[in-house]
Amino acid sequence: MKDELKFYLNEVNEASKRSRTILYLILIATAIIFAFQWKSLEGSWLENRVLLRRGVINHWNELNNLTNKTPASATPYAYDDWIRDSNTLVRLRAEEPEVTKPELERRLKSLEADFFTTDTFSLPFLHVTFDINDFIFFSALQLFILGIIFLFCLMREEENLNNSYEYFKKPPADNLQSFYDMASMQQVWNLPGKKGNATRLLRLGQVFIFVLPLAVEWWVFIYHLWVDEKDWEMLNPFLCHLMVQIDIVLMLLLTAVMAGAGYLFFRMDEIWGKMRRDLGIEPSAPPQPENKQGQT
């Protein structure tokens, strides 16, 4: 029996490690997608810094005359912009009294180099640059491919766990107890044997892990569709409509794949629950009273 126990434990643990590795890759890809999208948002911190520096440099003479309390060489431009730019220059002068226009121009070029790279993106290791309008397609495609691999890993893990349970649930009960104790020590995202309010919150964390990639990718898709669709049509109407249709199909496929992965994950949770009930760790559901014929 020791050889059988070692074999089944190894198969369950190896399958679990494969699933966790792919899940971590999905989460890393999600974080990269979120960070890139956050950087490219309209009104982002970086964009506002660029606009402030431009305003100060473009109206350097007027602002310097006003801040030095000397007559302005020209009538101030739009009042709100003037207030914003003058406050920016006053703050810069307070932090760096000797700041000069050439120094601000150098800093502006550095900021613009970072800001305007959001119109394009590159695939890691391939050194190929794509337009930002292709970002939805490639981000959804990579999550979909990882999701397919994750789905197959979970299918194997669920099958290995169920086969182990079916093998060890036969008498004597010590075999199932040994398998449960050893296999549960290797689990990370499943919570065998745990109870209480803290565990309920952790199980909500499991749901969050599966929903997060979908939520981020749908946010990227809806944002670009809502904000950039007119720009797409101006560049290439045919390609715009084609890419929107492809993106919609990819998003639906990604949603289906992650839903299937979540279903398999909770199927495994049910198998752990069966083990707990068979071992008496978790009470079984009370039997439902039978309704006799003729009674209401």
BELLINFEN-V387342 format. One record per residue. RES is the residue in three letters. PSI is psi as a letter, one per 20 degrees, with the letter a starting at -180 (none if undefined). OMEGA is omega in whole degrees, 0 to 359 (999 if undefined). BURIAL is b if it has 9 or more other C-alpha atoms within 8 Angstrom, else e. Layout:
# BELLINFEN-V387342
RES_PSI_OMEGA_BURIAL / RES_PSI_OMEGA_BURIAL
This chain:
# BELLINFEN-V387342
MET_h_180_e / LYS_h_179_e / ASP_g_178_e / GLU_g_179_e / LEU_g_180_b / LYS_g_181_e / PHE_g_182_e / TYR_h_177_b / LEU_g_180_b / ASN_g_181_e / GLU_g_179_b / VAL_g_183_b / ASN_g_179_b / GLU_g_178_e / ALA_h_179_b / SER_h_179_b / LYS_g_179_e / ARG_g_180_b / SER_g_180_b / ARG_h_180_e / THR_g_180_e / ILE_h_178_b / LEU_g_178_b / TYR_h_177_e / LEU_h_178_b / ILE_g_180_b / LEU_h_177_b / ILE_g_178_e / ALA_h_178_b / THR_g_179_b / ALA_h_179_e / ILE_g_179_e / ILE_g_180_b / PHE_g_182_b / ALA_g_180_e / PHE_g_180_b / GLN_g_180_b / TRP_h_180_e / LYS_h_185_b / SER_j_180_b / LEU_q_173_e / GLU_p_182_e / GLY_j_180_e / SER_r_179_b / TRP_g_183_e / LEU_g_179_b / GLU_g_180_b / ASN_h_176_b / ARG_g_178_b / VAL_g_181_b / LEU_g_179_e / LEU_g_180_b / ARG_h_178_b / ARG_g_181_b / GLY_g_180_b / VAL_g_183_b / ILE_g_182_b / ASN_h_181_e / HIS_k_185_e / TRP_g_184_b / ASN_g_180_e / GLU_g_182_b / LEU_h_179_b / ASN_h_178_e / ASN_g_181_b / LEU_g_181_b / THR_h_177_b / ASN_j_178_e / LYS_k_175_e / THR_q_181_e / PRO_p_181_e / ALA_q_179_b / SER_i_179_e / ALA_q_178_e / THR_p_180_e / PRO_q_179_e / TYR_a_184_e / ALA_p_190_e / TYR_g_182_e / ASP_g_178_e / ASP_h_180_b / TRP_g_178_b / ILE_g_181_e / ARG_g_184_b / ASP_h_179_b / SER_h_177_b / ASN_h_178_e / THR_g_180_b / LEU_h_178_b / VAL_g_179_b / ARG_g_178_e / LEU_g_180_b / ARG_h_179_b / ALA_h_181_e / GLU_h_182_e / GLU_n_184_e / PRO_h_184_e / GLU_j_183_e / VAL_p_184_b / THR_r_179_e / LYS_g_178_e / PRO_h_179_e / GLU_g_177_e / LEU_h_178_b / GLU_h_178_b / ARG_g_179_e / ARG_h_180_e / LEU_g_179_b / LYS_h_178_e / SER_g_178_e / LEU_g_180_b / GLU_h_178_b / ALA_h_177_e / ASP_h_186_e / PHE_g_186_b / PHE_i_174_e / THR_i_178_e / THR_i_175_b / ASP_i_179_e / THR_r_174_b / PHE_q_181_b / SER_q_175_b / LEU_p_181_e / PRO_p_174_e / PHE_i_182_e / LEU_h_180_e / HIS_k_177_e / VAL_p_182_e / THR_p_179_e / PHE_q_176_b / ASP_q_181_b / ILE_h_180_b / ASN_i_176_e / ASP_j_186_e / PHE_g_180_b / ILE_g_182_b / PHE_g_185_b / PHE_h_179_e / SER_g_178_b / ALA_h_181_b / LEU_g_181_b / GLN_h_177_e / LEU_h_179_b / PHE_g_179_b / ILE_g_177_e / LEU_h_179_b / GLY_h_177_b / ILE_g_179_b / ILE_g_179_b / PHE_g_180_b / LEU_g_179_b / PHE_h_178_e / CYS_g_179_b / LEU_h_177_b / MET_g_179_b / ARG_g_180_b / GLU_g_179_b / GLU_h_179_b / GLU_g_178_e / ASN_g_180_b / LEU_g_180_b / ASN_g_178_b / ASN_h_178_e / SER_g_179_b / TYR_g_180_b / GLU_h_181_e / TYR_g_187_e / PHE_i_180_b / LYS_i_177_b / LYS_q_179_e / PRO_q_0_e / PRO_q_184_e / ALA_i_180_b / ASP_h_180_e / ASN_g_179_b / LEU_h_179_b / GLN_g_180_b / SER_g_180_e / PHE_g_182_b / TYR_g_182_b / ASP_g_184_e / MET_g_182_b / ALA_h_182_b / SER_h_179_b / MET_i_182_e / GLN_i_186_e / GLN_q_177_b / VAL_g_185_e / TRP_h_169_e / ASN_q_184_e / LEU_m_182_b / PRO_p_174_b / GLY_j_183_e / LYS_q_179_e / LYS_r_174_e / GLY_r_183_e / ASN_h_179_e / ALA_h_179_e / THR_h_178_b / ARG_g_177_b / LEU_h_179_e / LEU_h_178_e / ARG_h_172_e / LEU_h_176_e / GLY_h_176_e / GLN_g_178_b / VAL_g_180_b / PHE_g_182_e / ILE_h_182_e / PHE_h_182_b / VAL_h_186_e / LEU_g_180_b / PRO_g_178_b / LEU_g_181_b / ALA_g_181_e / VAL_g_183_b / GLU_h_176_b / TRP_h_177_b / TRP_g_178_e / VAL_g_182_b / PHE_g_183_b / ILE_h_181_e / TYR_g_182_b / HIS_h_179_b / LEU_h_183_b / TRP_g_188_e / VAL_g_192_e / ASP_i_186_b / GLU_h_180_b / LYS_h_177_e / ASP_h_177_e / TRP_g_182_b / GLU_h_178_b / MET_h_182_e / LEU_g_182_e / ASN_n_184_e / PRO_g_181_b / PHE_g_180_e / LEU_h_178_e / CYS_g_182_b / HIS_h_179_b / LEU_g_182_e / MET_h_177_b / VAL_g_179_b / GLN_g_178_e / ILE_g_180_b / ASP_h_179_b / ILE_g_179_e / VAL_g_179_e / LEU_g_180_b / MET_g_178_b / LEU_g_177_e / LEU_g_178_b / LEU_g_179_b / THR_g_180_b / ALA_g_181_e / VAL_g_181_b / MET_h_175_b / ALA_g_177_e / GLY_h_178_b / ALA_g_177_b / GLY_h_178_b / TYR_g_179_e / LEU_h_180_b / PHE_g_180_b / PHE_h_170_e / ARG_g_177_b / MET_h_177_b / ASP_h_177_b / GLU_h_178_e / ILE_g_175_b / TRP_h_178_b / GLY_h_176_b / LYS_g_178_e / MET_g_181_b / ARG_g_180_b / ARG_h_178_b / ASP_h_181_e / LEU_i_180_b / GLY_j_178_e / ILE_h_182_e / GLU_p_183_b / PRO_q_177_e / SER_q_178_e / ALA_p_180_e / PRO_q_180_e / PRO_q_179_e / GLN_p_179_e / PRO_p_181_e / GLU_p_177_e / ASN_o_178_e / LYS_q_179_e / GLN_p_178_e / GLY_i_179_e / GLN_q_177_e / THR_none_999_e
